[in-house]
Amino acid sequence: MLASDHRSRVVIVALALGLAGCGSADPTPKPAAPQGSDPVAWAGAFCGGLGDVLAGVSAIAKAQPTPQGQKDGLLEFSDIAQQAFATTARKLEQLGQPRIVDGKRVQDTAVGFFTTAAGTVGGQRARLAALDAKDPDFVQKASHLAGPDLGAASDQMRNLTSNKELAPAFRSAPACQRLSAGAGH
């Protein structure tokens, strides 16, 4: 009877070790995955979105000098800017917070900025589309819609881009380098 008790205990211990993962073929524990995204990739998505918005300015520059041409150029720019802001918010959400201290706050600020900007541009686009280019006061009315009021959000963005942990990522990301080089011209 002692032999069967011993065999039962060995089987139970072996089963318990197997279920617990002890004695498996991979004895090295796997490190926990780092929380958050690579700061350079995150900064690249951020700058890429701003670059896409700025690229839309060419639609205004190419517009015919007539009121209808100006309206068409502003509508095209609005479409480009709204899409760029919304796409960037989605990209940042997909990447997740940057792997820095206070990454969640940084993420929430950036996604909030791009989401708000997309909504603001969309609202202004609708008001611009409703204007009649043949109205003698079209240019004056359109000028009141020329740019979204993103002053508070822009201040938040300046704080974000000067974040001491993200600053190296903003300097290293190719999209940020292109954006910076374009701003100098």
MODELLER restraints for C-alpha pairs under 7 A, 6 or more apart:
rsr = mdl.restraints
at = mdl.atoms
rsr.add(forms.Gaussian(group=physical.xy_distance, feature=features.Distance(at['CA:17:A'], at['CA:23:A']), mean=6.89, stdev=0.5))
rsr.add(forms.Gaussian(group=physical.xy_distance, feature=features.Distance(at['CA:35:A'], at['CA:99:A']), mean=6.18, stdev=0.5))
rsr.add(forms.Gaussian(group=physical.xy_distance, feature=features.Distance(at['CA:36:A'], at['CA:96:A']), mean=5.80, stdev=0.5))
rsr.add(forms.Gaussian(group=physical.xy_distance, feature=features.Distance(at['CA:36:A'], at['CA:97:A']), mean=5.03, stdev=0.5))
rsr.add(forms.Gaussian(group=physical.xy_distance, feature=features.Distance(at['CA:36:A'], at['CA:98:A']), mean=5.09, stdev=0.5))
rsr.add(forms.Gaussian(group=physical.xy_distance, feature=features.Distance(at['CA:36:A'], at['CA:99:A']), mean=4.44, stdev=0.5))
rsr.add(forms.Gaussian(group=physical.xy_distance, feature=features.Distance(at['CA:37:A'], at['CA:95:A']), mean=5.84, stdev=0.5))
rsr.add(forms.Gaussian(group=physical.xy_distance, feature=features.Distance(at['CA:37:A'], at['CA:96:A']), mean=5.91, stdev=0.5))
rsr.add(forms.Gaussian(group=physical.xy_distance, feature=features.Distance(at['CA:37:A'], at['CA:97:A']), mean=6.00, stdev=0.5))
rsr.add(forms.Gaussian(group=physical.xy_distance, feature=features.Distance(at['CA:37:A'], at['CA:98:A']), mean=4.74, stdev=0.5))
rsr.add(forms.Gaussian(group=physical.xy_distance, feature=features.Distance(at['CA:37:A'], at['CA:99:A']), mean=5.32, stdev=0.5))
rsr.add(forms.Gaussian(group=physical.xy_distance, feature=features.Distance(at['CA:38:A'], at['CA:98:A']), mean=6.02, stdev=0.5))
rsr.add(forms.Gaussian(group=physical.xy_distance, feature=features.Distance(at['CA:38:A'], at['CA:99:A']), mean=5.94, stdev=0.5))
rsr.add(forms.Gaussian(group=physical.xy_distance, feature=features.Distance(at['CA:39:A'], at['CA:98:A']), mean=5.03, stdev=0.5))
rsr.add(forms.Gaussian(group=physical.xy_distance, feature=features.Distance(at['CA:39:A'], at['CA:99:A']), mean=5.96, stdev=0.5))
rsr.add(forms.Gaussian(group=physical.xy_distance, feature=features.Distance(at['CA:39:A'], at['CA:166:A']), mean=6.61, stdev=0.5))
rsr.add(forms.Gaussian(group=physical.xy_distance, feature=features.Distance(at['CA:39:A'], at['CA:169:A']), mean=5.68, stdev=0.5))
rsr.add(forms.Gaussian(group=physical.xy_distance, feature=features.Distance(at['CA:40:A'], at['CA:169:A']), mean=4.39, stdev=0.5))
rsr.add(forms.Gaussian(group=physical.xy_distance, feature=features.Distance(at['CA:40:A'], at['CA:170:A']), mean=6.74, stdev=0.5))
rsr.add(forms.Gaussian(group=physical.xy_distance, feature=features.Distance(at['CA:40:A'], at['CA:172:A']), mean=6.56, stdev=0.5))
rsr.add(forms.Gaussian(group=physical.xy_distance, feature=features.Distance(at['CA:40:A'], at['CA:173:A']), mean=5.34, stdev=0.5))
rsr.add(forms.Gaussian(group=physical.xy_distance, feature=features.Distance(at['CA:41:A'], at['CA:173:A']), mean=6.93, stdev=0.5))
rsr.add(forms.Gaussian(group=physical.xy_distance, feature=features.Distance(at['CA:42:A'], at['CA:92:A']), mean=6.74, stdev=0.5))
rsr.add(forms.Gaussian(group=physical.xy_distance, feature=features.Distance(at['CA:42:A'], at['CA:95:A']), mean=6.77, stdev=0.5))
rsr.add(forms.Gaussian(group=physical.xy_distance, feature=features.Distance(at['CA:42:A'], at['CA:98:A']), mean=6.09, stdev=0.5))
rsr.add(forms.Gaussian(group=physical.xy_distance, feature=features.Distance(at['CA:43:A'], at['CA:169:A']), mean=6.03, stdev=0.5))
rsr.add(forms.Gaussian(group=physical.xy_distance, feature=features.Distance(at['CA:43:A'], at['CA:170:A']), mean=5.44, stdev=0.5))
rsr.add(forms.Gaussian(group=physical.xy_distance, feature=features.Distance(at['CA:43:A'], at['CA:173:A']), mean=6.37, stdev=0.5))
rsr.add(forms.Gaussian(group=physical.xy_distance, feature=features.Distance(at['CA:44:A'], at['CA:173:A']), mean=5.03, stdev=0.5))
rsr.add(forms.Gaussian(group=physical.xy_distance, feature=features.Distance(at['CA:44:A'], at['CA:174:A']), mean=6.64, stdev=0.5))
rsr.add(forms.Gaussian(group=physical.xy_distance, feature=features.Distance(at['CA:44:A'], at['CA:175:A']), mean=5.19, stdev=0.5))
rsr.add(forms.Gaussian(group=physical.xy_distance, feature=features.Distance(at['CA:44:A'], at['CA:176:A']), mean=6.08, stdev=0.5))
rsr.add(forms.Gaussian(group=physical.xy_distance, feature=features.Distance(at['CA:45:A'], at['CA:88:A']), mean=6.61, stdev=0.5))
rsr.add(forms.Gaussian(group=physical.xy_distance, feature=features.Distance(at['CA:45:A'], at['CA:91:A']), mean=6.72, stdev=0.5))
rsr.add(forms.Gaussian(group=physical.xy_distance, feature=features.Distance(at['CA:45:A'], at['CA:92:A']), mean=6.67, stdev=0.5))
rsr.add(forms.Gaussian(group=physical.xy_distance, feature=features.Distance(at['CA:46:A'], at['CA:88:A']), mean=6.59, stdev=0.5))
rsr.add(forms.Gaussian(group=physical.xy_distance, feature=features.Distance(at['CA:47:A'], at['CA:175:A']), mean=5.60, stdev=0.5))
rsr.add(forms.Gaussian(group=physical.xy_distance, feature=features.Distance(at['CA:47:A'], at['CA:176:A']), mean=5.02, stdev=0.5))
rsr.add(forms.Gaussian(group=physical.xy_distance, feature=features.Distance(at['CA:47:A'], at['CA:179:A']), mean=6.80, stdev=0.5))
rsr.add(forms.Gaussian(group=physical.xy_distance, feature=features.Distance(at['CA:48:A'], at['CA:175:A']), mean=5.25, stdev=0.5))
rsr.add(forms.Gaussian(group=physical.xy_distance, feature=features.Distance(at['CA:49:A'], at['CA:84:A']), mean=5.61, stdev=0.5))
rsr.add(forms.Gaussian(group=physical.xy_distance, feature=features.Distance(at['CA:49:A'], at['CA:85:A']), mean=6.31, stdev=0.5))
rsr.add(forms.Gaussian(group=physical.xy_distance, feature=features.Distance(at['CA:49:A'], at['CA:88:A']), mean=5.14, stdev=0.5))
rsr.add(forms.Gaussian(group=physical.xy_distance, feature=features.Distance(at['CA:51:A'], at['CA:179:A']), mean=5.92, stdev=0.5))
rsr.add(forms.Gaussian(group=physical.xy_distance, feature=features.Distance(at['CA:52:A'], at['CA:84:A']), mean=5.81, stdev=0.5))
rsr.add(forms.Gaussian(group=physical.xy_distance, feature=features.Distance(at['CA:53:A'], at['CA:80:A']), mean=6.59, stdev=0.5))
rsr.add(forms.Gaussian(group=physical.xy_distance, feature=features.Distance(at['CA:53:A'], at['CA:81:A']), mean=4.68, stdev=0.5))
rsr.add(forms.Gaussian(group=physical.xy_distance, feature=features.Distance(at['CA:53:A'], at['CA:84:A']), mean=5.79, stdev=0.5))
rsr.add(forms.Gaussian(group=physical.xy_distance, feature=features.Distance(at['CA:56:A'], at['CA:77:A']), mean=5.12, stdev=0.5))
rsr.add(forms.Gaussian(group=physical.xy_distance, feature=features.Distance(at['CA:56:A'], at['CA:80:A']), mean=5.61, stdev=0.5))
rsr.add(forms.Gaussian(group=physical.xy_distance, feature=features.Distance(at['CA:56:A'], at['CA:81:A']), mean=6.40, stdev=0.5))
rsr.add(forms.Gaussian(group=physical.xy_distance, feature=features.Distance(at['CA:57:A'], at['CA:77:A']), mean=6.12, stdev=0.5))
rsr.add(forms.Gaussian(group=physical.xy_distance, feature=features.Distance(at['CA:59:A'], at['CA:73:A']), mean=5.22, stdev=0.5))
rsr.add(forms.Gaussian(group=physical.xy_distance, feature=features.Distance(at['CA:59:A'], at['CA:76:A']), mean=6.20, stdev=0.5))
rsr.add(forms.Gaussian(group=physical.xy_distance, feature=features.Distance(at['CA:59:A'], at['CA:77:A']), mean=5.61, stdev=0.5))
rsr.add(forms.Gaussian(group=physical.xy_distance, feature=features.Distance(at['CA:60:A'], at['CA:73:A']), mean=4.52, stdev=0.5))
rsr.add(forms.Gaussian(group=physical.xy_distance, feature=features.Distance(at['CA:60:A'], at['CA:74:A']), mean=5.83, stdev=0.5))
rsr.add(forms.Gaussian(group=physical.xy_distance, feature=features.Distance(at['CA:60:A'], at['CA:77:A']), mean=6.47, stdev=0.5))
rsr.add(forms.Gaussian(group=physical.xy_distance, feature=features.Distance(at['CA:63:A'], at['CA:69:A']), mean=5.23, stdev=0.5))
rsr.add(forms.Gaussian(group=physical.xy_distance, feature=features.Distance(at['CA:63:A'], at['CA:70:A']), mean=5.58, stdev=0.5))
rsr.add(forms.Gaussian(group=physical.xy_distance, feature=features.Distance(at['CA:63:A'], at['CA:73:A']), mean=4.91, stdev=0.5))
rsr.add(forms.Gaussian(group=physical.xy_distance, feature=features.Distance(at['CA:64:A'], at['CA:70:A']), mean=6.18, stdev=0.5))
rsr.add(forms.Gaussian(group=physical.xy_distance, feature=features.Distance(at['CA:67:A'], at['CA:133:A']), mean=5.41, stdev=0.5))
rsr.add(forms.Gaussian(group=physical.xy_distance, feature=features.Distance(at['CA:67:A'], at['CA:139:A']), mean=6.92, stdev=0.5))
rsr.add(forms.Gaussian(group=physical.xy_distance, feature=features.Distance(at['CA:68:A'], at['CA:133:A']), mean=5.16, stdev=0.5))
rsr.add(forms.Gaussian(group=physical.xy_distance, feature=features.Distance(at['CA:71:A'], at['CA:133:A']), mean=6.81, stdev=0.5))
rsr.add(forms.Gaussian(group=physical.xy_distance, feature=features.Distance(at['CA:75:A'], at['CA:125:A']), mean=6.26, stdev=0.5))
rsr.add(forms.Gaussian(group=physical.xy_distance, feature=features.Distance(at['CA:78:A'], at['CA:121:A']), mean=6.16, stdev=0.5))
rsr.add(forms.Gaussian(group=physical.xy_distance, feature=features.Distance(at['CA:78:A'], at['CA:125:A']), mean=5.88, stdev=0.5))
rsr.add(forms.Gaussian(group=physical.xy_distance, feature=features.Distance(at['CA:82:A'], at['CA:118:A']), mean=4.54, stdev=0.5))
rsr.add(forms.Gaussian(group=physical.xy_distance, feature=features.Distance(at['CA:82:A'], at['CA:121:A']), mean=5.73, stdev=0.5))
rsr.add(forms.Gaussian(group=physical.xy_distance, feature=features.Distance(at['CA:82:A'], at['CA:122:A']), mean=6.14, stdev=0.5))
rsr.add(forms.Gaussian(group=physical.xy_distance, feature=features.Distance(at['CA:85:A'], at['CA:114:A']), mean=4.93, stdev=0.5))
rsr.add(forms.Gaussian(group=physical.xy_distance, feature=features.Distance(at['CA:85:A'], at['CA:115:A']), mean=6.57, stdev=0.5))
rsr.add(forms.Gaussian(group=physical.xy_distance, feature=features.Distance(at['CA:85:A'], at['CA:117:A']), mean=6.37, stdev=0.5))
rsr.add(forms.Gaussian(group=physical.xy_distance, feature=features.Distance(at['CA:85:A'], at['CA:118:A']), mean=5.09, stdev=0.5))
rsr.add(forms.Gaussian(group=physical.xy_distance, feature=features.Distance(at['CA:86:A'], at['CA:114:A']), mean=6.33, stdev=0.5))
rsr.add(forms.Gaussian(group=physical.xy_distance, feature=features.Distance(at['CA:86:A'], at['CA:115:A']), mean=5.89, stdev=0.5))
rsr.add(forms.Gaussian(group=physical.xy_distance, feature=features.Distance(at['CA:86:A'], at['CA:118:A']), mean=5.51, stdev=0.5))
rsr.add(forms.Gaussian(group=physical.xy_distance, feature=features.Distance(at['CA:88:A'], at['CA:114:A']), mean=6.69, stdev=0.5))
rsr.add(forms.Gaussian(group=physical.xy_distance, feature=features.Distance(at['CA:89:A'], at['CA:111:A']), mean=4.92, stdev=0.5))
rsr.add(forms.Gaussian(group=physical.xy_distance, feature=features.Distance(at['CA:89:A'], at['CA:114:A']), mean=5.31, stdev=0.5))
rsr.add(forms.Gaussian(group=physical.xy_distance, feature=features.Distance(at['CA:89:A'], at['CA:115:A']), mean=5.91, stdev=0.5))
rsr.add(forms.Gaussian(group=physical.xy_distance, feature=features.Distance(at['CA:92:A'], at['CA:111:A']), mean=6.60, stdev=0.5))
rsr.add(forms.Gaussian(group=physical.xy_distance, feature=features.Distance(at['CA:97:A'], at['CA:103:A']), mean=5.22, stdev=0.5))
rsr.add(forms.Gaussian(group=physical.xy_distance, feature=features.Distance(at['CA:97:A'], at['CA:104:A']), mean=5.49, stdev=0.5))
rsr.add(forms.Gaussian(group=physical.xy_distance, feature=features.Distance(at['CA:97:A'], at['CA:107:A']), mean=4.96, stdev=0.5))
rsr.add(forms.Gaussian(group=physical.xy_distance, feature=features.Distance(at['CA:98:A'], at['CA:107:A']), mean=6.95, stdev=0.5))
rsr.add(forms.Gaussian(group=physical.xy_distance, feature=features.Distance(at['CA:100:A'], at['CA:165:A']), mean=6.61, stdev=0.5))
rsr.add(forms.Gaussian(group=physical.xy_distance, feature=features.Distance(at['CA:106:A'], at['CA:160:A']), mean=6.85, stdev=0.5))
rsr.add(forms.Gaussian(group=physical.xy_distance, feature=features.Distance(at['CA:113:A'], at['CA:153:A']), mean=5.89, stdev=0.5))
rsr.add(forms.Gaussian(group=physical.xy_distance, feature=features.Distance(at['CA:120:A'], at['CA:148:A']), mean=6.22, stdev=0.5))
rsr.add(forms.Gaussian(group=physical.xy_distance, feature=features.Distance(at['CA:121:A'], at['CA:148:A']), mean=6.25, stdev=0.5))
rsr.add(forms.Gaussian(group=physical.xy_distance, feature=features.Distance(at['CA:124:A'], at['CA:145:A']), mean=6.15, stdev=0.5))
rsr.add(forms.Gaussian(group=physical.xy_distance, feature=features.Distance(at['CA:128:A'], at['CA:142:A']), mean=6.46, stdev=0.5))
rsr.add(forms.Gaussian(group=physical.xy_distance, feature=features.Distance(at['CA:128:A'], at['CA:145:A']), mean=6.93, stdev=0.5))
rsr.add(forms.Gaussian(group=physical.xy_distance, feature=features.Distance(at['CA:131:A'], at['CA:138:A']), mean=6.91, stdev=0.5))
rsr.add(forms.Gaussian(group=physical.xy_distance, feature=features.Distance(at['CA:132:A'], at['CA:138:A']), mean=6.59, stdev=0.5))
rsr.add(forms.Gaussian(group=physical.xy_distance, feature=features.Distance(at['CA:161:A'], at['CA:167:A']), mean=6.30, stdev=0.5))
rsr.add(forms.Gaussian(group=physical.xy_distance, feature=features.Distance(at['CA:170:A'], at['CA:176:A']), mean=5.80, stdev=0.5))
rsr.add(forms.Gaussian(group=physical.xy_distance, feature=features.Distance(at['CA:171:A'], at['CA:177:A']), mean=6.45, stdev=0.5))
